[in-house]
């Protein structure tokens, strides 16, 4: 099952996506500028192989719901996210607000 729903953080619009897969759930929250995602996100790939795309993203591990993703500290972030002041340890919602 795929669930897609609007989400507002301090009045700013985002989209939350939850994809139920066998034995795991993929979670992401995004806007037109960037996104945060569950542990399935490969930050190394984004920083190395896809660096030319300038992707702004962060990864939180051990989360199972969108609410947990929003509250969790990010375990790793892309180089482009760091340029916005998003660093490992930044809470999900705080990272998203820096993507406004």
C-alpha positions in Angstrom: 0.0 0.0 0.0 1.2 3.5 -0.8 -0.1 6.4 1.3 0.4 10.0 0.2 -0.8 12.9 2.3 -0.3 16.6 2.7 1.5 17.8 5.8 1.9 21.3 7.2 4.8 22.3 9.4 4.4 25.8 10.8 2.0 26.5 7.9 4.5 25.3 5.3 3.3 22.6 2.9 5.1 19.2 2.6 4.0 15.8 1.3 4.4 12.7 3.4 4.8 9.3 1.7 4.6 5.9 3.2 5.2 2.8 1.1 4.4 -0.6 2.7 6.8 -3.2 1.4 7.4 -6.8 2.6 9.1 -6.6 6.0 9.7 -2.8 5.8 8.1 0.6 5.2 9.7 3.4 3.2 9.0 6.8 4.7 9.7 10.3 3.2 8.6 13.8 3.7 9.4 16.4 1.0 8.8 19.7 -0.6 10.0 21.1 -3.9 13.5 21.8 -2.4 14.4 18.6 -0.6 13.4 15.7 1.7 14.0 13.6 4.7 13.7 9.8 4.6 14.0 6.7 6.6 17.2 4.5 6.8 16.7 3.2 3.3 18.2 6.4 1.9 21.7 6.1 0.6 23.4 9.4 1.5 26.8 8.2 0.1 25.2 7.5 -3.3 23.7 11.0 -3.3 26.9 12.7 -2.3 29.2 10.7 -4.6 27.4 9.3 -7.7 24.7 11.9 -7.9 26.6 14.9 -6.6 26.0 16.9 -9.8 22.2 16.9 -8.9 22.7 18.9 -5.7 20.2 16.9 -3.8 19.2 18.3 -0.4 18.3 15.3 1.8 18.6 13.8 5.3 18.3 10.3 6.7 16.9 9.1 10.0 17.3 5.5 11.1 15.1 3.3 13.3 11.9 5.1 12.4 8.6 3.3 11.6 6.1 6.1 11.1 6.0 9.6 9.6 5.6 11.1 13.1 8.8 9.3 14.2 10.6 10.5 11.1 9.6 14.1 11.9 10.8 13.8 15.5 14.0 11.8 15.0 17.5 13.3 14.7 19.0 12.9 11.3 21.8 10.3 11.2 23.3 11.6 8.0 22.7 14.4 5.5 23.9 15.3 2.0 26.6 17.9 1.4 23.9 20.2 -0.1 21.8 19.9 3.1 24.8 20.9 5.1 25.1 24.1 3.1 21.6 25.0 4.5 22.7 24.4 8.1 21.2 20.9 8.3 23.7 18.7 10.1 23.6 15.2 11.6 21.5 15.4 14.8 19.1 18.0 13.4 15.5 17.0 14.2 13.4 16.0 11.1 11.0 18.9 11.4 13.8 21.4 11.9 15.6 20.1 8.8 12.4 20.4 6.7 11.9 24.0 7.9 15.4 24.9 6.7 14.3 23.6 3.2 11.7 26.4 2.9 
